[in-house]
C-alpha cells in the first residue's frame, strides 16, 4: 500500500504555503458524557434546563454513557450559486480552515470530559464560543473575497455558531452487547477501536429489513443502453486524504483516507491539465477520469500504514483497509429521455461526508449484501450479511446537469437527481449516470466502517463518492451513442 504525492508547480506551492499558514490540525478523539438519556448539550449548555439548574445536573452521574459530537452548519451551503474566479481560491482555503477548526474543537471536546462534568459553562467558554469566533472570522473573509468582484452575500454570519450534539449509542441488545466491535481489548462500550464509532446500533442484519427498493418505469423515449469502464480495484494501493474537488491545494483536506481508481495524478495539487496528462488504471486509455471514495476498514486491532498519519490514525480512522473484492463502474441512461454528453472535467460529489450532523438532505449512501441488492438498500445502517453474501456499497451519481457549469460553489447545484419518475428538474438535461458498485469480503461482525471526518463518528450515512470526468471527446460520444441506442458497451 502506498500514499502518493506529486510534486507541485510553483503556483501550487504558493497555494500550499498559504494553506499551511491558515490551517491547523491535530489528532482527534471522542467524548463521553455522563448524562440522562433526555438531556443534551446546546449552545448555552444543557438543553432542556435553565442555567440555574445546570450546576446540579452537571454534578449528577447518570447510568448511561453517551457519545457526543460537534454539530456545525455547513458554510458551503450558504454560498451564492456562483463564485467569481478571483475569489474561488480564497473561499476554498477558508472552507478548509473551517473544517480544521471543527476537528480542533472536537479534540478539545474529547479531552475535557471531567471539566465539563464539573463546570457546565466550560463547553461554551472553551469550545463553542472560540469555535464560533473562528468560524465567524473565516466567514467574514469569504464574504469579503466575494464582495470584491460580485454581490456581497448576506446572512452567512448566522452559520457561525455550533452546538454539541448528544448521540445515543444504542444498548446493543439487538446485536449483542457491542463488546465484539473493533479490538477485543477495547473499552467494551461499543465505540469501535478508535473510540468514536461505529457502535452496535449502526448495524442491522440484512435479512431483518423489509424490501424497500423501487425502480422508475421506463417510458417511451428512454435511453436503455449502458457503458462499462473497467479501472480495477485499487490493487496498487493509491491512497491519500486530500480532496481535489472540495479542498484544492490543501493537504489532508478530507481528514479521511480515499481509495482511488482511474486517474493516478489525483492529489490536492492536481489541476485539469495534470488530470488530462495523468496515467490511468482504466483499461480504455480514453478514460482518464478519477473515481474515489472513503476506504472501508475492519477494526480488528491491526495497525495500518497510516496509523500515525493525518487522515488515518491521528484522526481516528483505524483498522485494516479493505481492498474491494470487486468494483464495477457502469454509465446508464434515463428512463424517460435520451442523454447528452458530460462536459470534460465535470465534477460530481454524491452523498454527504457530514450527513450525520448536516442531516440527510444530501445523503446518498446505499448499503446492501450480494443477493439482496434488488430488494434492500440501507441508508443509515451497515449491513450484516449472511454466510456466502458480501457487503456492497452502491453510489448512484446525479444524472442531471445544468448545461453550463462543470462545478458550482457548493459542488452540488450544477448537477441534480432526477425525480421519482426519472425526469430532470427544469433547466437541467439528462447525462449518463455513473453507478458504482463496490463489493467487500468482510466478516459478518459489527466491526467495519468507512473512514469519516472525526466528528461524524464513522456513521454509514456519511458514505459518499467523488468523480471527475476526464473522458476524451471521442469516447464520451461513444458512451452517449451506446446508451441512447440501447446497446451494452465496454
CORPE-V31122 format. One line per field, one symbol per residue. phi: phi as a letter, one per 40 degrees, with the letter a starting at -180 (. if undefined). psi: psi as a letter, one per 30 degrees, with the letter a starting at -180 (. if undefined). burial: # if it has 24 or more other ideal C-beta (glycine too) atoms within 12 Angstrom, else .. A space follows every 10 residues. Layout:
phi = ???
psi = ???
burial = ???
This chain:
phi = .abbaccccd cccccccccc ccbbbicbbb bbbcacccba cbdbhccgbc ccccdccccc ccccbbcbac bbdccdcccc cbbddccccc ccccccccdc ccccccccdc cbdcccccbc cccccbbccc cdcccccccc ccccccccba cccbgccccc cbbcbcbccg cgccbgcgcc cgcccccgcg bgccgbhcbd ccbacdcccc dacbbcccbd gcbbcabbbb bgbgccgcba bcacccbcgb cgccgacbcb bgccccacbc bccccccccb ccccccbbcb baaccbbccb gccbdbdbbc gbccbgcbhc cccdcabbbb cbcbcbacbb ccccgdbbbb gbcbccccgc dbcacbbabd gbccbbbbbb bcccccdgbb cbbbbbcdbb bcgbbcaadc gbccbacccc chcccdgbbc bdccbbbbbb bbccbcbbac caddccffcc cccabbabcb ccccccccdc cccccgcbba
psi = klkljlklle eeeeeeeeee efklakkkal kkkjklfgll kaegbkkgkl fffeeeeffk jlfkkkkllk jkkjefffll ekkkeffeee eeeeeeeeee eeeeeeeeee ggeeefefjf feeeefdeee eeeeeeeeee eeeeeeffgl kkkkgfffge kllkjkkjfk fgffgagffg kbkfgafggh gleffhllle fflkkeffkk kgkkkkkklk gljgalkkkj gaghffhjkl gljfeeikgj khffglkkkk lbkggjafgk aeeeeffllk fkejffjglk kllklkkkig fkklfgfglk fbefhgjllk kkkkfkkkjk klakffllll kkkkgkkkkk ljfgfefflg egkhkjkakk ffefekkkeg kkkjklkfkl kkkkjjlkgk kfgekflleg geffllklaf fgkllkfllk lkkkjkjkkk ilkhliglll llkeffghkf fgkllkkkjh kleeeeeeee eeefggljl.
burial = ..##.#.#.. .#..##..#. .##.###### #####...## ###.###... ...#..##.. ....###### ########## ..#...#### ########## ########## .##..##..# .###..#### ##.###.### ###.##.... ..#..##.## ########## .#..#..#.# ###..##.## ########## ####.#..#. .......... .########. ####..#### ########## ########## ########## ##.###.### ##.#.##### ########## ...####.## ########## ####.##### ########## ########## ########.. .######### .##..##### #####...## ########## ##..###### ########.. .#.#...### ########## .#.####### ########## ########## ##..##.### ####....#.
